[in-house]
Amino acid sequence: MIRQYELVERVQKYKPDVNEALLNKAYVYAMQKHGKQTRASGDPYISHPLEVAGILAEMRLTESTIAVALLHDTIEDTSATRAEIDELFGEDIGRLVEGLTKIKKLDLVSKRAKQAENLRKLLLAISDDVRVLLVKLADRLHNMRTLEHVPAEKRARIATETMEIYAPLAGRMGMQGMREELEELAFKTINGEAYDTISGKLAELSTANRDLIHTIEDELSALFRQEGLEAKVKGRQKKAYSIFRKMESKSLSFEQLSDVFGFRIIVNTEADCYRALGIVHMRWSVVPGRFKDYISTPKQNDYRSIHTTIVGPSRQRVELQVRTGQMHEIAEHGVAAHALYKDAGSSGESVALSKDSRAYSWLRQTIEALSIGDNPEDFLEHTKLELFQDQVFCFTPKGQLIALPRGATPIDFAYAVHTDVGDTCVGAKINGRIMPLVTRLTNGDEVEILRSGVQVPPPAWEEIVVTGKARAAIRRATKTAVRKQYSGLGMRILERTFNRAGKPLSRDGLKPIMHRLGYKDVEDLLAAVGRGEVSSEDVFRAVYPNHQETRVSPAKPADEGWFNLRSAAGLIFKLPGLGKSQKSSRASRLIGPSPDMDAMPIRGMDDNSVVRFGPGGAVPGDRIVGILEKGAGITVYPIQSPELTKFDDEPNRWIDIRWDIDENNKNRFPAQILVTAINAPGTLAEVAQVIATSDTNIQSLSMVRVAADFTEMQFDLQVWDLKHLIQLVTELKRLDPVSTVERVYQ
């Protein structure tokens, strides 16, 4: 365990005028408050805050931050209060200690909704003052170093939380050394068998190649001395988790890895970095595709280095990282290495991460996502994607640099530029050539987005993109488009009800009753009516509570305020004022509207449309009816469907519809047939051949043996219309093995 005087000495090495009184005061207070408390290992509890403070001293942080580390568990685990700490150490230190206490209570591996909300709170606390993150990471690092003393079930949760949240967060803040150690310790707990196997192989390899590592270090150092360049060369072996991740991502065995060892070249200036690179490349061959310049284009966490891989001494592949001493400090300690802190002394003046830092920029953008209004799961997905993904750098035609996760597409690029650009994207040019939107972008690509004002992002895009921002925007756009459809349908349904009663309807007239029905705005109410969640009669009664209903004789369709909802799939929906006396006859619901009626377009019959087919399908030529489903818009059934009997006592849910097919833009429609045939070799092939020849698409097939010699085959088909289906059935009946063919209605 580190001693208090040793802690002060560590700080004095980089800050000779250390405020020793503040550190001693914080130590004494923490010692008194923790008293005889012990850790799971049996050590005095004060050893933990001392070790956390020691980790921060190694990162060369100010004494006010180190004092916070000494006090960070006092409010949570002792009788200490925020007011008491404020009085003794100042409000700034008190605020940080309280912030760390709140973070300690967060469960970041709970169920997704709670986990997402807790992650929000964590990031908000960090964005308020970066010292909260630095102390929390140091606290987590020491806890991971002593994790073997914790019960097994708790150990697994802490390790998972570390691997999923804290390690990648340290990486995003540029603290690579912290990230590697956290990952290594978590990996040892989560997958101990893999850790032991890889560690054993690394130990064997290190022993076998010890001389080779020294040889490469000596050759590189001699080469730089010969060229008059001052440089330090240090070889290092990669960590077990880094090796495991590479084996998993590239499906390689340990023996197939060629860059287990890496070498860092530390020089004095940025110009020396490029000079060292030239010296190495002139001496040894470069491995194609393994060069990255993070000096001219730094990573978002401020990481700067040149990476290259050469076929070096002894014909070994050697991975090199070239950087200055300052770049190395930032690479290891990230935000803690920046000279971005005001020396607060004992006053505890508030410090914050510089607004010029790329790490801060990422954190700010992530926090901005909190205000977009996404649900917690969307935010969690967005943040985890941003935490874990490596990057590629692409450019707009005007030269703007866009950093994206590896594997990103032009759609991700468009949304990274602006949400409106993504929503209106219809195509992309990559390096001057029109390319598919599913193309994976690579470093240096110039991307030009082609746009259209009438474009709406398809829901399928969500499966293509890799950035959380793009996925969230696509979901919002899809929800908005579907809500608009439901809202339009709901308005027409209300118009039918209000017209039937002879009362006017307007959006403004609905506003006074919003609070009574539990909706915030008119569009939400209309969408709920369109989804069948609120009946039109309930809305009418809310607007006209004193209206006395009088029964009237059904008028002719043209007088009843009929209207059409035309869908891209070719349906026109008619909402006539039908009286209850008409509900007993389905046929009475199929009177067609006037052909010259105006129509409201509805997007086609996909999973996000307000219109869907029943399980048995329907095809143009069928007599059809629509049923208003709660939360699902309209379901279309053929008039013969036995399902319709369930709705005989619910006349308000019946919607009259008819086909309106555009012959220039035909679609296939779903239908089911049942074929009973002799159970013999080749029967299925004959049936399938007839179906294929007739230009019919088979969606699915199920077969049941109903007797020793007969099998029933139920086909889910896609056909053009009823005539097409009848022709197919006729052709199938002509086959010798076929006994019967009939249409299936559900």
N, C-alpha and C positions, 0 to 999 in steps of 0.2 A: 504494500500500500504506500502510495506517495505521502510524504509528510508535508505539513503546512510550509515549513521553511524551504523545502525543496520546490514547492509551487512558486513561492516568491522569487527564488533564485532563477527559475526558468523564465519568468516574466522579465526579470532584471537583465537577462542576456540580450533581449531585443528592445527593452525600454528601461534604460538605467534610472530614470526618474519615476519609477513605478510608485503608485499610491499604495504603499505597503499597509498603511493604516486601514484603508478600505478593505483590503483582502483579509487582514487579521480580524477585523471587526465582523466580517461576514462569516469567517471560519468559526469564531467563538460563538456567534449566535446560532449557527447551524449545529455545532457540537452540543450546545446546551439544549436545543429543541429536540434533537434526535435522541439525546440521552443514551439510554441503554438499548435502544432499538438495534436489532441485528438483521442481516440479510439472509436469504435462503442458504447461503454458503456457511453461515455462522459468523462471518466477519462483522465488525461493528458497522452500523449503517452509514456512519460518516465517511467510511472509505469510498462509498459510491460517489457522492458529490465531489469529493477530492479528486477522484480519478477523472470524472467528467471535466472538472476545471483543468486538470493536467492536459487532457486532450486538446482543449481550447487554447492552452498556453503553447502547445506545439504548433498551433495554427497562427500564433503571434497576434492574438486578439487583445483588446483593451481590458484593463482591470475591471471596468464596470461590467463587461460581459462575463468575465471570469467570476465576479462576485455573484452574478445571477446564477451561474452554474452551482456555486456553493449553496445557494438558497433555494434551488428550483423545486425541491420536494418538501419544503417546510410547511407551506399552506396545506398541501394535500395530506401529509402524513403526521403532522404534529399540531400543537395548539396554536401555532403562529397564525396571525391574521394579516390581511392586506393592509389594514390601517397601521398595524404595528411596524410592518416592513417599510411602509411609506414614511413613517415618522423617523425611523432609524437610518434608512438608506436613500430616501427620496422617492418621489412618485414614479419616476421613470423605471427604476429597478423593481418597485412594487408592481407596476403594470406588467412588466415582462414575466415576473414570477407567477402572477395570477394567470397570464396567458398560457404559460407552460402547464399550469395546474389543469386548465380547461382541456388542453390537448391530451393530457394524460388520460382523461376520462373517455376519450373518443375511441370507439371500437371500429377499426377500419377494415375488418374482415367479417362484418355481420352481413345480414341479408342486404340485397343490392340497394334498396331504397334508403335504408338507414346508413349503409356504407357510403353512398353517394353524398348524403347530407353531411355526414361527418367529414368527408374529404373536402367539401365546401368550407366547413368551419376551419379545417386545418390550413387550407390555402389562404383564406382570409386573414387568419392570424399571422401567417408568414408575411403576407404582403404588407401588413401594418408595420412590421419591424423585422428585418431579416435576422436579427440576433435570436429571435425565437426559434427559427429553423436551425441555426448553428448550435445552440444549446441542446435542442431536441435531438439532433443527429448525434452529437457527442454522447448524450444520455443513452440513446439507442445503441450506439457502438459499444459502450461499456457493458450494457445489459447483455448484448450478444456475446461478448467475450466471456461472460460468466453464466451463460445460458444452461450449462450442464447441471447447475444446482436447482433449476426450476422444474416442477412436476411436468411429466411428459406431455399431457394434454395442453397445458398452458404453453409449453415450449414450442409445440407445433404452430399454435396460433401466432405467437410472437415472431417466429421465423417466417411464416407466410406473409404477415403484415410487413415485415422488413423487406422481403424480396419484392412484394407487389407495390409498395408505396415508398418507403424511406430510401431504399437503395437507388431506384431510378430518379427519385426527387433529388438526391445528392448529385447524381450524374447531370441532371438538368441544370443544377446550380453550379456546374463545373468542378465539383469536388470529386475528382476521379479516384483519388487514393481512398477516400472515405467510401465511395461506392463499391470499389473492388473488395474491400475488407468486409463490408456489410453483406455483399453477395456471397462471398466465400463462407462466412459464418452461417448464413441462412441455408446455403446449399448443403452444408455439412449436416444440418438438422433435418431438412426436408427430404433429402435423398442421400442418406449416409452411405449406402452401398456404392452408388456411382462415385461419390466423393472419395471413398477409400480406394476404389479401383483406379481412378484417374491420378490420385495423389501418389499411389504406389508406382504407376508407370512413369510419372514425372520425376520421381526420386531416382528411379533406375536410369532414366534418360539423362538426368543432371549429372549423375556419377559418371556415366559413360562419356559424356561430352564436355566434362569440365575443362579439359585441356583445349578442346576446340573453341570454347567460348573465350578463353584467355588468348588463344591464337588470333581470333577475329578482332578482339579488342586491341591487341598489340598491332596488328596489321593496319587497322583503320587509324589508330593514333599515330603510327609511324608515317602513314601517307599524308596526314594533315600537317605533321611537323615538317615533312619534306616540302610541302607547298606553302609553308609559312603561315598556317592558319592555327590559331589557338582554339583548341576544342577538347572537351572531355568526352570519352566514350565509355559507356557502361552497359554491359549486357544484363538481361534479366529474363527469367523464365515466366511464362504466362501462368495465370492462376487456374486452378482446377475448374471453377465455374465457367471461366472464359473459354476453356478448352471444350467443356461439355456443351455449351451453347453453340459453338461452332460445329461440333460433331452432329448435333441435333438438326441445326438449320441446313447443313449441307449434306447430311446423310453420309458422313465419313467415319471411318474407323480411326482409332488413335494413330495407328501406323501410317495412315494416309495423310496425316497432317504434316505440313512442311515448314510451318512457321511457329513452332512452339517457343522458340527463343526470339527475343527482340532486342534491339540495341538502340540506345538513345545517344544522340550526339548533341551536346550542349555547347553553344558558341556565344559570343558576346553581343552581336548585333543582328538585326534582321537581314542586312546585306550578307553577313557571314553565313546565314542559313542557306541562301541560294548559292553562295560560293562553295560551301561544303557539298551541296547537292551536285554541283557540276564536277567537283573533284571525284566524287564517288562514281558518277555515271560515266566519266571518261575512263575509269579504271575497270569497272565491272559492268556486265550486261544487265539491263533493266527487265524485270518480268512485266510483260504487257498487261495493261489494265490495273496495275497495282500502284499507281501514283496518284496522290491526292494533295492538293495545296490548300491547307486550312489557314495559311497566313494571309493570302490575298482574299480568301472568302472564309472568315472564321465561322465556327459553329455557333448556334444560338446560345450556347452556354459560355461563350467567349473563349473556347478552346482554340489555340493556334499552334500549328506545327506543320511540317511537311512530312508526309508518309511516302515511303517508296520501298519496293522490294527488289533486291538484286540477286543475281547468281554470283555469290561472293567467293571468298577463299574456300578452298577444298571443294569447290563446285556445290556448296550448300546454298539453299535459298535463305537469304537473310533479310529480315524486316527491319527497316531503319526509321526512326523518328528524329527529325532535325528541328531544334528549337533553341531559343535564347533562354538564359537563366530566368528572366521574368516570365516568359511563356511557360517555363516548367513549373514555376510556383503557382501560376494560375491554373495550369493543367491538374496539379495535385490538390490545391486547396480552393479553387474556384472563387466564389464571391469573397471568401475570407482572405484571399491573397491580394485583393484590390486595395489600393490606398484610398478607400472610399468612406472612411469613418472619421467622424469628428472625435477628437480625444476628449471624452466627457469628464475625465477625472472623477472626483467624488460627487460632482453635481448630478451625474447620470443624465446628461443632456441627450435627447433622443437622437438616434442615428438611423439612417436608412440606406438601403442599397441605391447606388447611383442610378439616375434615370438614363444614363448613357450606356449602361450595361446591357448586353444582349440577353443575359439571364433574367434581368429585371423585365426586359421587354416581353420575353416569353411568359413570365409570371403575370404581367399586367394583362396580356391578351387572354390568358386562361381565366383570370378573374373577371374580365369583361364578359366571358361566356356565362357567368352567373346571372347577368341581367337580361339575357336574351329571352328567358322564360321557358327554357327546355325543362322537361321533367328530370328528376334526379338521376334516373338510369341513363338518359342521354348524356348528361353532364359527366357521369362516371365513365362512360365509354369514351367520350371525347378526351377526357383528361388522361386516362390510362393509355390510349393510343398515342397521345402526344408525349407521354413519359417514356414509353418503351421504344418508339421507332427511331432507327437511324435515319440519316437525311441524304437527300440529293438536292442539288442547287440548279435551278433553271432560271431562264430570263424571259421577260416580256420583249416584244419587238423594240420597245424604247430603252431596253437595257436594265430595267428594274429587276433586282435579284429576288427570287421567290424560293424560300427553303421549304421543302416538303419531305414527308416520311418516305423512306425507300419503298418502292412499289407503287408510288402514287401515279395517277392517270391525269390526262388533260382536264377531266372533270374536277379533280382535286385542285389542280392549278387554277381553274376558273373561279372556284369558290374561295381560294386563298387570295385572289386579287380582290374580289368583292362578291357578296352574296348575289347581287343582281346579275353579275356576269355569269355566275354559275347557273342561276335559274333560267337564263335566256340562251345558254350554250346549246348549239346544234352541231358543232363540229370543231375541228382543230387542225391547225397546220403546225407540224413539228419540223423545225429547220427548213421551212419553206415548202414542205410537202404535206398534202392533206392525208391525215392518218386516222385510223379508227380511235374512238374515244376510250377504248379499252387498252390502248397502248401504254406500256409502263415507261415512265420517263427516266432518263438517265442524266448524269451530271453534265451540265453545259448545254442542254437542249434549249433552243429558243422556241417558245410556244406562243402561237397566235390563236386566240379563241374566236370562232365564228358564231355570231349571235342572231337570234330572231325574236322579234317582239311578241310573237304568238306562241312561243315555246313554253311548255310546262314540263319540269323535270320528271321523267318517268320513274315510278317506284322502283323499277329494276336497277336503276343507278345505285341504289343503296348497297347492292351486292357487289358493285364494281369498285367503288371508292374505298380509300383506306384512311382518310382523315376524319376525325370526329366532327369537325366543323361542316364538312360536306354532307355527312350522313344526317346530321341534325337539320341542316337546311333543306335537304331533300324530303325528309319526313314532314317538316313544317309546310313545304310547298304542296306536298301530296294531301296533307290534312286540310289545307286551305281550299284546294280544288274540290275535294270531296264534300267539304262543308258547304261550298258554294252550290254544288249540285243539290244537296239535301235542302238547303235554304230555298232554292227555286222551287223544288217540288213541294215543300211545305207551304210556300206562298200560294201556289195553285190550289192545294187542298183547302186552305182557309178561304180562298176566294169562292170555292164551290159552296162551302158551308154558309158563308155570309150572304152570298147571292140568293141562296135558297130561302133565307130568312128575310130577304129584301133589305139588308143592312149594308152600309158602305164599309169598306176595309181599306186601311192605309197603315203604313209603317208607323207614322206618328201616332195613330190611334192605338197602337199596341204598347207604346212606351209606358203609359201610366200603370199598366197591369204587370210589368216585368217583375217587380218585387213580390207580388202575390203568387206568381207561378215559379219563382225561384230562379230566374235567369237574369243575367247581367245586361244583355242587350237584345235587340230585336232579332238580329241574325241568328243568335244562339237559339232563340225560341222557334224561329222558322225551321232551322235545321232539326230541332227536336221533333217538330210536327212531321217533317219529311221522313225522319227515321222511325216514326210510329211511337215515339216515347211519350208524346203528349197528344191527346185527341183534339181534333178541331173543335168538337163540341165544348170541351173544357175551356178552350181559348175564347170561344164565342160567349160562353156564360160569364167569363171574367170581364169581357168588354161590355156586354149588355146583360147585367145580372137580373134586370126586371123584365126582360123580354118574355112575352107569352107566346109559346109555339102554337101555330095553327096548321092543321093538316091541309095540304093542297093537293089537287090531282096532278099526277105527273104530266109535265108539259112535253112538247116535242123536243127532241134533242137540240134543235137550233135555238130554242127559247130558254134553255136551261143553263146557259153559260158554259157550254162544253169547251174544252181546250185540249190541245195536243202537246204531249211531251215527246219530241222526236229524238230517238237515240241513234248513235252511230251504228248500232247493230240493226237498225231498221224497224224500230217499234214506235208507234204513236200511242201515247197514253191519254185516255179520255176520262175526265172526272165529271160525270153528269150528276145532276141533283136527283138521285134515285130515292124514292120513298121506301119505307120499311116493307110495304106490301109487295115490293118487287123482289125481295131477297130470296124467295123460294125458288125462283127460276133462274138458273145460270144463263140460259139462252137470252133472257131479257137483258142481260148485261153486255151483250155483244153487238148491240146496234151500233153501226159505224157512224162516225162524225162526218160533218160536211168536209169534202175533200179540199176546200179552199181555206180551211182554218189555219191560223198562224201556229207555228210550232216552236217550242223551246228546245234547243239542242242539249243532249246529255252525252257525256263521254261514254264510249262503248262498253260492252259487257265484259269488263275485266274485274279483277278482285277488288278494285277501288271504286267501282261504279255504284250508283244508287240502284241499279237494276241488275238482278241476277236471275238465272234460270233455276227452276226446281230440280231435284235430283234426277228426274227422268228426261230433262231437257225439253225443248220445243223447237219447231222448225217453221219457217215461213210456209203458209198454207194451212197450218193448224189453227183451229179456233182457240183463242187464248184468253186468259184473264190474269190480272195482277192482284197480288195480296200484299197489303202494306204490313211489313214486318217490323216489330219493335227493334230499333237500333240497327236495322239492316236495309232500309229502303223498300224496294218492291221486288217480290219474287214472282216470276212468270211461270204459269202452269198451262198445259193444254186443258181444254174444257173437259176432257175425259179423265183427268187425273183424279184418282181416289182421294188424294190428299185434300181436295177442295171441300169434302164433306165436313172437315174439322172446322171450317170457317162459316158454315151456314147460319150460325147464330150471331155472327159479327159483321153485319152489313157495312159498317163504316170502314172496314178494312179492304173491301172489294174495290178494285180500280179497273175500269174498262180500258182495254188496250187493243190495238190492231197493228198489223204489220205495215210497214212503209219502206219497202226495199229499194235502195238505189242500185240499179242494174250495173252502173259503172263502177261500183265499189262494193262488190259482193263479199259477204263473210260466210264462213261455215258455221253451222249451228249444231248443238248437241242433241243426240237421240239415242235410244237404246233399243236393241232387238234381241229376241231370244230364239236361237236356232236349236232345234232338236234333230240330231243326226245319228246315223249308225256308228257305233264305236268300232272303227276299223282303221288300219294304217292309211294315211294319206287324206283322211276326211278333212281334218283341220286345214291342210294345205290347199285343198280344193276350195273350201269356203273362203279362206283368206285371199286366194287368187282372184275370185270373183269380186270381192270387196275392193281389192286394189285396182282391178281393171275398170271398175265403175267410178274411179276418181273419188273414192271415199276414204277418209282417214280414220284409222282405228286408234282410239285413245287408250282403251284398256280391254282386257278379256278375262272372264272367269269361267271355269268349266266344272260341271258337276256330273258324275255318272249316276243316272237315275234308274237304270236297269242294267241287266247283264249285257244287253246289246246296244243301249242308247246312252248318249251323252247330251246334256244341255250346255250350250255355249252362249253366254250373255256378252254381247259386244256393246261397249260405249263408243259411239261413232260421231263423226263430224260430217254433215252433209250440207248441200247447198239449200235445199228446200224440200217440201213434201213430195213433189213430183220425183225428185232425185231419189228420195228414200223409197217410194213405192216401186220405182224401177229396180232398185237394188233388191228389194224383197222378192219381186217377181223373178229375177235372175237366180236368186238363191233357191227358190222353190223348184226350179228346173233341175237342180243337181240330183243325181241318183241317190247319193247317201243321205240326203236331207229329207226328214219326215215332215216337219212343220217349221214355219218362220212367222213370228208375230211381233208386233210392236209392244214395247214395255212402257206402261205409264205408271209413274210413281206420284 
